[in-house]
Amino acid sequence: MIQWSEFERRRDGMLHAMNGGLWLHRFVLWGEDMAHLVSSDRSLLIEAGRLLGMSERWLQYKPLKHPVHDEKMDAWHWDLRGSYLELGLRLAAPKVPAESPR
C-alpha cells in the first residue's frame, strides 16, 4: 500500500522524503493552496501519482539537500492543486507530530 504523510516539522518531512518515503508538504502560492508530494524514490512517487490521476510527464526533478549531511540528492515532486490536492489530502496518513523540540 502506498501512503504519504504530512509532518508537523519540515525537517522531519524532508528526512522522510530523502530516505525514500513520501512527504506531503503544503504551502500557499499567490493565494492558492497547494502541496508538493516529494520523494527521493522516483518509482514510488510515480505509483503515488497514478493513484492521484497524475500524468508522469508532470513529475518534476529537483535535487534537494539532505538535512543531516547537507549533500545534494536526487529528488522529485508532484505539484498538487485543485482536485489533485483535495484527493492527496484525503488519502494522506494523519499528520506526524513533532517528536521533541529542536
C-alpha positions, -999 to 999 in steps of 0.1 A, spaced: 0 0 0 13 34 -10 10 61 17 22 96 22 23 118 53 24 154 63 48 163 91 45 190 117 82 199 112 95 205 77 129 189 86 111 156 96 92 156 63 124 162 44 142 134 62 114 111 54 114 120 17 152 119 14 151 84 29 127 72 3 93 79 19 65 101 5 62 136 21 31 158 15 43 194 20 16 221 20 22 257 10 3 287 -4 14 303 -37 -2 336 -49 -31 329 -25 -37 293 -38 -35 263 -15 -10 238 -30 12 209 -19 43 191 -31 44 153 -29 81 147 -25 105 117 -25 139 105 -34 123 73 -47 111 82 -82 93 49 -89 73 52 -56 64 87 -65 52 76 -99 30 50 -83 16 76 -60 9 99 -89 -10 71 -107 -33 69 -76 -39 106 -79 -45 105 -116 -13 125 -124 4 122 -158 41 111 -155 52 140 -176 41 163 -148 67 148 -124 94 174 -116 131 167 -108 147 189 -82 178 178 -62 175 186 -25 200 189 3 197 161 28 190 177 62 216 156 80 247 156 58 238 186 36 247 167 4 225 172 -26 204 141 -35 182 133 -64 146 141 -56 113 145 -74 79 160 -67 44 165 -79 27 198 -77 -8 192 -62 -35 218 -66 -73 219 -70 -89 184 -72 -54 167 -71 -47 185 -38 -81 175 -24 -75 139 -32 -40 140 -19 -51 153 14 -80 128 17 -56 99 10 -28 111 33 -20 94 66 -26 115 97 -1 143 102 31 131 120 36 152 152 70 166 162 87 140 184 106 165 205 115 202 204 147 210 185 
